[in-house]
Amino acid sequence: MAENSTHIGHGTAEPTPTVIADGVDIVYRVNGTGAGRGTATAALNRILRRKKAEQAAGVRRVHAVKNVSFVAYKGEAIGLIGTNGSGKSTLLKAVAGLLPVENGRIYTHGQPSLLGVNAALMSDLTGERNVYLGGLAMGMPREHIKERYQEIVDFSGINEKGDFITLPMRTYSSGMQARLRFSIAAAKDHDVLLIDEALSTGDAKFQRRSADRIREMREHAGTVFLVSHSNSSIRDTCERVLWLERGELRMDGPTEEVMNAYEEFSGDQRTRKKPAARKRAAKPAPEPTATV
């Protein structure tokens, strides 16, 4: 049975652990073709014999995260890297309590906050309304949001080229939306802040501001996890990196050590693919034609 996240009690030991993942497995179940048909009696029988029914109905189990264990401490900024489909975002959602784990346990100190590119704000509301909505959703008092409102807007850079904060968010580019989401989240000090690709769409100026703000949050709050395909962002922001590959924790250590190993691995992967690509692309050279 899946275990839910558990909060760590306050203690006096140093350093303070903020997230503990203990042998975590996360499994997705994907319905195959033909599922959902039959009589009510057949459906009941499938429920009573779930595993057998899953096989009969073509339900596929995708083992997204496999026996992952780590301990994160207060004040750390930890990067999560890996090729597409390696389980990075899935692991973050489980730490945030949004996904159940199949086996193992996740313990958290305080309340984790997940900030992603698709973080839920109301697209039909103005940026201004969303600032208040997002702040209230994080538990900030309305008076606090009002005090920090202009700082949030200025940090996001939304109004640098016009009064966009008064327009509906659906009119924003993906980069503008990501910057506003991060700016709202950064207005509060979090026990554990989980950032999933939310900074990759910002320009260099905004990424520098974000990196500075993440360092401030680490000093005053808990732990920051950053998922990014930008190696430079990981290097600029994190001093520790978890490398996931095919759902398994391949390496956990200092940023440069892990990044160098990952870049060597990624380079090898690209090198292996190149000969096949060249072979498929190769075509016989055309016969020369004489000119008269």
Secondary structure, DSSP 8 states (H G I E B T S, - for coil): --B--EE------SS-EEEEEEEEEEEEEE--TTTT-S-HHHHHHHHHTHHHHHHHHT-EEEEEEEEEEEEEETT-EEEEE-STTSSHHHHHHHHTTSS-BSEEEEEESS-EEEEETT----TTSBHHHHHHHHHHHTT--HHHHHHHHHHHHHHHTGGGGS-GGGSBGGGS-HHHHHHHHHHHHTTS--SEEEEESTTTTS-HHHHHHHHHHHHHHHHHSSEEEEE-S-HHHHHHH-SEEEEEETTEEEEEEEHHHHHHHHHHHHHHHHHHHHHHHHHHH-----------
